[in-house]
């Protein structure tokens, strides 16, 4: 019986093919692992930006809620001061007009999308706050008005509301700063543009400085 031995050249070629296949599988596996890890990082970055965006929306909702609380207190205040004899009608008219301007503002539920929207909102709120302060200063000239329990209660509620507005605005500022930093940081900035995460507007320096007013209404 004659045994045929494998040809040395063919044997070497077989080993070479097996080596190439093994190397190819290793490269493919490595690429697959890298893609999987990149996918995990991308998903984590995306979810983090979504969470940061949600925190800004919540912070803005708190800002609006506190401004709305002040908005809702004003009719009762106006009715109270109108009961005082010879109270300055021009001051009441100014407050009423400023409140009407605020009521006409329409912003997205999740907050302003550009600086113009935020500036318009703050200008209207600032005008209302200024007219309201003038009304309360005028009210100091009416001892009989200051002696009424309803007026004193409204003063206290407005004081508390102004302070809560300041806190809510500070929280919003912090939330927007964190969000804007996140979407500008590499590599999240690549995904931010891809998925439509855009920079959010901030309060101006003047608005931030006035976020914690001294509210005592002459008391």
C-alpha positions in Angstrom: 0.0 0.0 0.0 1.4 3.4 -1.0 0.9 6.4 1.3 0.7 9.8 -0.4 2.2 12.6 1.7 0.8 16.2 1.3 2.8 18.4 -0.9 4.9 20.8 1.2 3.9 23.9 -0.9 0.2 23.0 -0.6 0.5 22.5 3.1 2.1 25.9 3.6 -0.6 27.6 1.5 -3.3 26.0 3.6 -1.7 27.3 6.8 -1.4 30.8 5.2 -5.1 30.8 4.3 -6.1 29.7 7.8 -3.9 32.5 9.2 -5.5 35.1 7.1 -8.9 33.9 8.0 -8.0 34.0 11.7 -6.6 37.5 11.4 -9.7 38.7 9.5 -12.0 37.3 12.2 -9.9 39.0 14.9 -10.1 42.4 13.0 -13.8 42.0 12.5 -14.3 41.2 16.1 -12.3 44.1 17.2 -14.2 46.5 14.9 -17.5 45.0 16.2 -16.4 45.6 19.8 -15.4 49.2 19.0 -18.7 49.9 17.2 -20.6 48.4 20.2 -18.7 50.6 22.7 -19.1 53.7 20.4 -22.8 52.9 20.3 -23.0 52.7 24.1 -21.2 56.0 24.5 -23.4 57.7 21.9 -26.5 56.4 23.6 -25.2 57.5 27.0 -24.4 61.0 25.6 -27.7 61.3 23.9 -29.6 60.3 27.0 -27.6 62.7 29.1 -28.4 65.6 26.7 -32.1 64.7 26.9 -32.0 64.7 30.7 -30.3 68.1 30.7 -32.9 69.4 28.3 -35.7 68.1 30.5 -34.2 69.9 33.5 -34.1 73.2 31.7 -37.8 72.7 30.7 -38.7 72.0 34.3 -36.7 75.0 35.5 -38.5 77.2 33.1 -41.9 75.8 34.2 -41.0 76.9 37.7 -40.1 80.4 36.5 -43.4 80.7 34.7 -45.4 79.3 37.6 -44.0 82.0 39.9 -44.6 84.8 37.5 -48.2 83.4 37.0 -48.7 83.5 40.8 -47.8 87.2 40.8 -50.0 87.7 37.7 -53.0 86.1 39.5 -52.5 88.2 42.7 -52.7 91.5 40.9 -56.5 91.7 40.3 -57.2 91.3 44.0 -54.6 94.0 44.8 -56.1 96.4 42.2 -59.6 95.8 43.7 -58.3 96.5 47.2 -56.5 99.7 46.4 -59.5 101.0 44.3 -61.5 100.9 47.6 -59.2 103.7 49.0 -60.6 107.2 48.5 -58.9 109.2 45.8 -56.4 106.5 45.0 -54.3 107.5 41.9 -56.1 106.1 39.0 -53.2 106.5 36.6 -51.1 104.1 38.7 -53.9 101.5 38.7 -54.3 101.9 34.9 -50.5 101.4 34.4 -50.6 98.1 36.4 -53.6 96.9 34.5 -52.1 97.7 31.1 -48.8 96.0 32.0 -50.6 92.9 33.2 -52.6 92.8 30.0 -49.3 92.9 28.0 -47.9 90.0 30.0 -51.1 88.0 29.4 -50.6 88.4 25.6 -47.2 86.7 25.7 -47.1 83.2 24.1 -44.0 81.1 24.6 -43.4 77.4 24.0 -44.3 75.2 26.9 -40.7 74.0 27.3 -39.4 77.6 27.4 -38.0 80.3 25.0 -36.1 79.0 22.0 -34.1 82.1 21.2 -32.9 85.3 22.9 -35.5 87.5 21.3 -38.4 85.4 22.9 -36.7 85.6 26.3 -36.0 89.3 26.0 -39.6 90.0 25.1 -40.9 88.0 28.0 -38.5 89.7 30.5 -39.3 93.2 29.2 -43.0 92.6 29.8 -42.4 91.1 33.2 -40.1 93.9 34.1 -42.6 96.5 33.1 -45.3 94.8 35.2 -42.9 94.5 38.2 -42.0 98.2 38.0 -45.6 99.4 37.7 -46.6 97.1 40.6 -43.8 98.5 42.8 -45.0 102.1 42.0 -48.5 101.1 43.0 -47.4 99.7 46.3 -45.3 102.9 47.0 -48.3 105.0 46.3 -50.3 102.8 48.7 -48.0 103.8 51.5 -49.6 107.2 51.4 -52.9 105.8 52.5 -52.9 104.8 56.2 -56.4 103.4 56.0 -55.4 101.1 53.2 -52.3 99.8 55.0 -54.4 99.0 58.0 -56.6 96.6 56.1 -55.9 92.9 56.6 -56.5 92.1 52.9 -53.9 94.6 51.7 -51.3 93.4 54.3 -51.9 89.8 53.2 -51.4 90.7 49.6 -48.2 92.5 50.5 -46.8 89.4 52.2 -47.9 87.1 49.3 -46.3 89.4 46.7 -43.1 89.6 48.8 -42.9 85.8 48.9 -43.7 85.5 45.2 -40.9 87.9 44.2 -38.4 85.9 46.3 -39.6 82.7 44.7 -39.3 84.3 41.3 -35.6 85.1 42.1 -34.9 81.5 43.1 -36.6 80.1 40.1 -34.7 82.3 37.7 -31.4 81.3 39.4 -32.3 77.6 39.0 -33.2 78.2 35.3 -29.9 80.0 34.8 -27.9 77.1 36.3 -29.9 74.5 34.3 -29.4 76.3 31.0 -25.7 76.8 31.6 -25.3 73.1 32.3 -27.3 72.2 29.1 -25.4 74.6 26.9 -22.1 73.4 28.1 -23.1 69.7 27.5 -24.1 70.2 23.9 -21.0 72.2 23.1 -18.6 69.6 24.6 -16.8 67.1 22.4 -18.0 64.5 21.3 -21.6 65.4 22.3 -21.5 68.5 20.1 -21.4 66.1 17.1 -24.6 64.4 18.2 -26.2 67.7 19.3 -26.2 69.0 15.7 -27.3 65.7 14.4 -30.3 65.4 16.7 -31.3 69.0 16.9 -30.1 70.0 20.3 -29.7 73.8 20.1 -28.3 76.4 22.5 -30.9 77.9 24.8 -31.1 81.6 25.6 -30.0 83.0 28.9 -31.0 86.0 31.1 -28.9 89.1 30.4 -26.4 90.4 33.0 -28.8 93.1 34.1 -31.6 90.5 34.5 -29.4 88.2 36.5 -28.3 91.1 38.8 -31.9 92.0 39.4 -32.9 88.4 40.1 -32.7 88.9 43.8 -34.4 92.2 44.5 -34.8 93.9 47.9 -38.5 93.5 48.3 -40.0 95.2 51.3 -42.7 97.4 49.7 -41.9 100.2 52.0 -42.6 98.2 55.2 
